[in-house]
Amino acid sequence: MKTGRSVCPASVEAEHPGEECGVFGIYSDGSADPAYAAYNGLLALQHRGQESCGIAVNDRGVISYSKGMGLVTEVFSHETLDRLKGQMAVGHVRYSTSGASVRENAQPLVMRYVKGTLAIAHNGNLTNAHELHELLARQGCIFQTTIDTEVIAYMIARERIQAPSIEESVRRAMPKIHGAYSLVVMSPQKLIAVRDPHGFRPLCIGRLKNSWVFASETCALDACGARFVRDVRPGEIVVAGPGGLRSLQGPVSAKKSLCVFEYIYFARTDSIIDGISVYEARKRAGRLLAKQSPVAADMVIGVPESGIDAAIGYSEESGIPFQKGIVKNAYIGRTFIKPSQSERERSVRIKLNALSTAVRGKRVVLLDDSVVRGTTSARIVSMLKESGAREVHLRISSPPFLWPCYYGTDIPSKDELIACRYSVAEIGRMSFADSIDFLRLENLPKMLGKGCGGYCDACFSGNYPAEVPDPAAAGDERDYCQPIQRL
């Protein structure tokens, strides 16, 4: 699977799969300013994408928008938000897994067609984007971007010509678009939230007085002052309009397959997804690792940020004290430029640094959420030992990555995945750890706990719950990534 992120493998971020995108929408009764509510929501979803962001606002059928490259605080000012007046808004933060990272691909995507104007924000990845793109192109469609969101917009617009409403056109388009998609769609009079039949990506509903809010995570509801109502069900279409909120069930049914990596790494620790606390799930992963791989040690530490929750769980189960052993530089973004080899080798210490007074002379259990290529794990372990740690025992709160993802997670090709080429013991030696273990695949249901209605673990197991692209049919994947970008 080709990735489009131009980050050197030596960076801290390259050791983790890329974040998802984040979507936000609000239908306001006048009690909330849609542009500022979207801004606050996107700030809370910033962890899901830092490449670009955008907000589109509907003022009685006239849609205006602003978007650009960079973080939410870099793209939007008070002056910009004050100009975005209206009754509803759609927002998006983006991380691209392939193709160009350029302003033209920033969302929300706003398009005009025979029935008016449509704004759409998308989190996920279509597995049949290549086929749909080719079909639409042969029928005369002209594409302005390289994102599969534009394919979805065209499919909805085509159905709207004959459909009696925008929600019905979405319903008719759903059987034709395959893969992962959590959408917020804004028409001249309605705001619509849609989740694919498998529910690969999260999407929830909130209420702010008499205004309705849709967001990728509950933390975005908290940020704009909304009260959580419920999650959008897999295959459901939720419509906010002049008559209030109503729900339609889409025409396709499937087994629920929420991406399990939302709980391991993607989601913010204070979010609750499909009734499961992200924080508690990560702590349970740490507890399971403590039972699965006990070790004599003096302290438990976590790699900031997602490794910390698992470390707390490991500490609670094992009785080994949890301490801060690594300090994170909070003023460096998720990506940063390293033009020379010497700077690349220092990249871990630019972002993370060992607390030498805490780890010196100690036997340390180090919790991290995943190992992709293995380069960063080796540097973090080495950093701890250079700072005086006597032993470092590496524990990973996910199983080894063995398979690519086709539903929107940026996982490298198998030849870049260290677990596809080396055994767990060999990975431990390459990481300079005194011992290593990964969370066992069979422990994932225990990590999620009661109430889990189904999840996707294909990147660990190879068991794909939905159709995946045929590389032979799509041609060379590098060519595929030019016309259509996976989000």
Secondary structure, DSSP 8 states (H G I E B T S, - for coil): --------TTSTGGGS-B---EEEEEE-SSSS-HHHHHHHHHHHTGGG--SEEEEEEEETTEEEEEEEES-HHHH--HHHHHH--SSEEEEEEE--SSS---GGG-SSEEEEETTEEEEEEEEEEETTHHHHHHHHHHTT---SSSBHHHHHHHHHHHHHTTSSSHHHHHHHHGGGS-EEEEEEEE-SS-EEEEE-TT--S--EEEEETTEEEEESSHHHHHHHT-EEEEE--TTEEEEEETTEEEEEE-S------EETHIIIIIS-TT-EETTEEHHHHHHHHHHHHHHHS----SEEEE-TTHHHHHHHHHHHHH---B---EEE-TTS-S-----SHHHHHTHHHHHEEE-HHHHTT-EEEEEES--SSSHHHHHHHHHHHHTT-SEEEEEESS----S--SSS-B---GGG-GGGTS-HHHHHHHTT-SEEEE--GGGHHHHH-TT---EE-HHHH---SS----HHHH--HHHHTTT-B--
